[in-house]
């Protein structure tokens, strides 16, 4: 399977400012495979060290910080000659090894000629500890589940992926492309973007196999919950995790602690929730009061929504049967369109490399699903799960913040078009949002 992050790794290899690289992201997103494949393609050899499989390697880092002593030890123990610029050194499963994380500083300062990459499950939690992180001495790469574009390529639909890539104007998509893309998107909602689930679908064409893979991934996440240093937090993390489908099934998707458990309060569960966010299995999307720059300056930290890292995992956790695939657009519209919103969010985050925000107002109630910043443009985004696109919230937002709103975006199952300042993007083009914004600003906005 082809991953678009491969190009980012190649850019890192060629950069004159290259530092040791940390690849972080949700478990099972394909970090280890990507690094090994990168080494196989672009280096003479790979020196791979897993600190989970071989914890004895940690001793090399606990006894010295001298890279010139560490490298020969790694070379001899791994049975691989390590040559600067020709060998890719991979440190895997480093989340429980603060000495290894800290050593990246010394690779950067004292041995920049070595090409070092690292990854690990729950790495976001390890990096949240200030003592572990070598500030300014590493490069970071966020790894996400497979995008819909990558799914198309993996499932043999390169023609559809190529068609979307070559589009250079805002105009309706012919039915010969639109209909197959809509069907492929339904399948993506079933598999999600976890590489193992996609691979199993390609190999077996069995929905039952997908169900099994996703359940295994969910079980793996739930076993990870027990790795919280305070064992008393485990049941709280588990309760938050299993409340997420119910949170998203509500009309107003603002996260409520009493959905977890009647009478639950923030002080009881906020640490458990942050653990899920730091583990990259969930995203936290804050409300903004107004579209000002920077958006973070207008955050309401008391109001937020929580989404999952992968739409397939959300569908499986919600116990939504894949039979909905055969029932028109039901898969998109099920439980208040939560899968569709999650899919759009999952597509936007890699494009903007940051979590978007959302806007809402009460009395009367209005809510715009997502707010993103592109260059100095603040863009409201509404997500519709079908072809019915009537909405008072997006209109109200534009009326309230007319000077700050050059363009509005609506995702739906309608065709690509620009309509009275609203760019309608078919859901299956979510990966191309930035390009479409640029085209719309160029051709339609004065």
N, C-alpha and C positions, 0 to 999 in steps of 0.2 A: 504494500500500500504506500502511496506517496503522501508525504506530509509537507505542507507548505512551510513549516518551520525550518525545513532543511536549508532553505535559502538564507535564513537568518543566521544559521550556524556557519554557512559558507562565508557570509559577510564578516562574521566574527573572526574566522580563520585568517581572512585577508587583511583585517584591520591593523594599521600600524599602532593603534592604541589598545590592542587586545590585552585583556586581563583574564585571570581565571574566571571561568563561567559557572554560575549556579543556575540550573534549570529547575524551576519549581512549578507545582501544579497539582491537581487532584490525583490521587492514586488511580492507577489503571489507565491513565491518559496516553501512555506510550513513551514515557521519558527515556527509559533504559533502551528500548528498541531503537529509538531515534538516535541516541548517542552512539550506539554500536554500529548502526547503519551508516552514520556520518563518518565514523572512523574507517569503516570498511571501504567506503567510496573515495575518501579524500586523503587518507594517510597510508604510509607504508605498513604500519602495524598498530595494534591497540594493546595498551596495558590496562587491564580491567581489574578493579579491586572493589569487591562488595564487602562492606563492613558488617553486614548482616550474616552472610554466609561464612565469612572468615573474620570473626571479631579479633583474632590475634594480630591482624594488621594494625589495629589501633595502637599497639605498643610502640610502633615506629614513630608515632606522633606525640606520645605522652612522655617519651624520654628525651626528645630534642626538638628544637624549632629550626635547626639547621637543614635547609633543603638539600644541601650537598651531601649530607649524611642520609637523609630520608630516601632520596632517589636510588642509590645503590641497594639499599635494603629492599625497596619495592621491586627493583629489577630482579634481584636474586630470588626473592620469595615468589614472585609471579612468573618467573621463567621467561621473561620478555626483556629484550634489550630496549632501553629507553633512550631514544635519540631526539635531541631538540629539533622541533619543526617537522619531524617525520613520524613521531609516535604520538598518538592521542592517549593521554592519561585520563582514565575515567574513574572517578571516585563515586561509588553508588551506595545508596542507603546510609547517607551521612547524618541523618537527622538526630541520631543518638550519640554522635561523636563530636562534641564541641572542639576537641583538639584538632580534628581534621578540618573543620570549618575555619577555625582560627588560623590554621597553617596556610590557607589560601593567601593571606596577607603576605606571607614570606615568599611564596611563589611569585607573587606580583612584584615585590620589592627586590628580591635577591636572585630570582631565576626566571625572568620574563620570557626567556627563549623556549621554555617548556609550554606545551599546549595542554592545559588542564581544564577538564569539565567535571561537574559533579551534579548529583541529583539525589533525591530521596523521597520516600513517602512521608507525609506530615512535615515536610521541610519548612513550610510556612510557620508552623508552631515553633520549631527550633530557632528560626531566624527572628522570631518575635522576642527572643531573649537577648537583650543588648550585649551581654558578655560574649555571645557566640558570633556576632556578625562583624566581619572585617570591613567596616565602613570605608567606602571609596576605593577599595582594593579589589573589587570583583565586578564583573558584568553579570547582569541578570536577564534571564529569558523565561517568560511565562509560557507554560505548556498547557494547552486546552484540549478538551475532547475534539474529535474530528469534526470539522465544519461540514455543512451540507455540500459544499463544493468538493471537499475531499471524499465525501461519501459517494458522490456521483462518479468520481474517478475510480474509486475502489470497487464499485459495482459494475464497471464496464460501460458507463454512460459518458465517456469522454466527449462524445459529440455534443451532449447537452451542456456539459461544463464549458466546452470551447465556445459554444454559441453565446452563453452568458458573458464569458470573458471578452468577447469581441464587440459587444454592444457599445456603441459610441454616441447614441442619441436616445432621448426620451420618446419612445414610440411603442405602440402595442405589439405584443409578442404574438406571432402566428400560432393558431391552435395546434399546429403540428409539433410545436415545441412546448406550448403552454400546458397542454393536457398531460403529456408524459412527465413533465416536471412536477405537476401537482401530484401525480401518483407516486413519484419517487419521494416527494416530501412526506407523504403519508407513511411510507415505509421507514423513512428516517425517524419519524416520531415514534415508531415501534422499536427500532434498533437503538436509537440515540447515537452518540458519537464516540462511545467507548470502543477502541480498536478491536478488542476481542469479540464484542457483540457484532460489529460490522463484518469482521473476518468470518465468524461462524455463519452469518447469513450468506455471504458469498460462497462459502464452501458447501453448505447444506440446503439452503433455501428453506429452512425449517424454522417456523415461528417458535415452536417448542424449544428448540435449541437456544434461540435468543432469550426466551424467558428464563431458561436455566442459567445462562451466562450472567444476565443482569441480576438474578437473585444471588448468585455467588458474589458478585461485586458488592451488592448491598450488605451481604453477610460479612464481607471483608471490612467494609466501613464500620460496621457495628462492632466487630472485634477490636478495631482501632480505638473505639471509644474508651476501652478499658486501659488504654495507654496514658490516659490523663494522670498526672502525678498524684492527684487527690482522688482516691478510689470512690469517695462519696459522690463525686461529680458524675460518675458513669450513668446511674439511672436518670439523672437530670438531662444529660446529653441525649440519651435514648428517647426520653419523652419529647424533647424539642424536635429531634429528628423525625419522629413519627407523627408529630403535629403539623409538619410542613404541608402535606397535601390538604389538610383541613384549612390551614391558613390561606392557601391559594384558592381554595374552592369558594371563599367568601366573595361577595360582590365588591366590597371594599377590602383590598388585600393588605391593608396595613397590618403589620404583625401585632398580635395581641397575646400577652402572656397568659391570660385566663383561658385561651384555647388549649394551651398545654395541659392545664389542670385547673379545675375550678378553684378560684381564690389565689392562684399563683401570682407572684409579684416579680418585678424586674430584678430586685436584689437577689432573689433566689436562683434565677435562671440565666442572668445575663452572661455569667462566666461560661456556662455550658454553650450558649449561643455563639459566643466569640470563639470558642474552641472549634466549632463547626466551620466558621468563617475562616479562621486561620489555617484549618486543615484543607481549605479550598473546595470542600464539598458543597458549600453554600455561599451565596452572594448576598451582601447587605446593601440595599438601595435606599438612600436617605431622601426624604422630602425636602424640597426647597420652597421658600416663601416667595421668591421672585427670581426672574432670570437675569442675574447680574454676574459680572466677571470679577473674580473667579467663582464658579458655581459653589465651591466648597465654603465660600464666605457666607452663603445664604442657606446653609444646611440647618434643618431642624433635627437635632440629634435625638429627639424623643419620638420621632415618627419615621418608620422605615418599613420596607418590605423585604422578605427573604425569599430567594429563589434557589433552585438547585443548580449544580454545575452542569447537569446533563439532562436533556428532556426524556431520554429513554429511561434513565434511572428514576426520574419523577413518575413516569407512566407506570413503571413496575412497582415502585413504592406505593403508588395510589391504587394498585391492583385493578387498573383499567385493562380489560381484556383486549387483545389485538383484534378480536372480531370486529371492533369498531372500524377497522380499516376498510371493510366492505360496505359501510353504511354512509355513503356520500361524504360530507365534510364533518361527520360527527366527531372524528378523532381530533379535529381542530377546535370544535366548539365545546367538547366535554368539560365538565365542572368549571363553568364560567370562563372558558377559553384559557385556563391556566397553562395548559401545555403549550399553547401558541405564544403566550406572553413569555414563558420560560425559554422557548426556542429563539424568539427575537432577542431577548437579553443575552442568551448564549452566543448569538451571532454578533451582537454589537460589541461585547467586551473585548474580543481580540482585535477588532477594527480600531477601537479608540484606546485600547490598552489601559482602560480604566472603567470602573463601574459608572453607569449613568445615574441620574437622579430621577425623581418624579415630582410633579406639582399637583397640589390639591387645595381645595377651599371648601369650607362647610357653610351651611345656612345661606344660600342653597348649596347643595353638594356638587362639586365639579372635581374631576381628576384626569390628568394627562399621564399616560402610562410611563413614559420615559422622557427625560430631557438630556440631550447630549450637547457637547461643545465641539464644534469643528472649526479650527482656526479661531477667529473671534466671533463666530456665529453661534448663537444659542438656538437649538432646534428642538421644538416639541414633537414627540412621536406618539402616535396612537396605534394600538394594535387591535385589529378586528379579526375574528376567527373565521369569518365567512365572507359573503358578498354584500351583506347588509352593513353599510358604513355610516349610517346616520349617527351623529354625535354632537351633543351640545357642548361638551367640555373643550374640545379642540377649538371650536368656534369662540367660546368664551375666553379662552387663553389668548387667542389672536386679538380679540377686541380689547382685552385688559392690557396686553403688552405689545401693542401694535408697532411701536418704534423699534422694539428689540426683535421682532419676528419677521425675518425676510422670507422664510419658507417654513411650511409645516409638512410633516410626513405622516402618511397613514399606510400601515401594512394591512393587507387584506388578501382575499382570493380574487379580487378584481385585477384587470390587466394594468400594465404599466401606462401611466398617463400623468400629465400635469393638469390640474383642474382648479382654477381660481385660487392659486397660491398653495394648493395642497398637492404634494407629490405622492401619488398612490403607487406603492411598490408591492408587487406580488410577494407573498411570503417566501417563496423559493429564491428570491433575489436578495434576501437579507444580508448575505455575505458581500454584496456589492453596494451597500448603502453609501459608503463614502464616495465612490465613483459617481453614483447617481445624484448625490447632493451637488457635487462639482458640476455635473452636466446641467442640472436644473438651475443652479446659480448663474451659470454661463449663458444659458439660452432663454431663461424665462424671467429672471429677476433683474430689474434695472439697477 
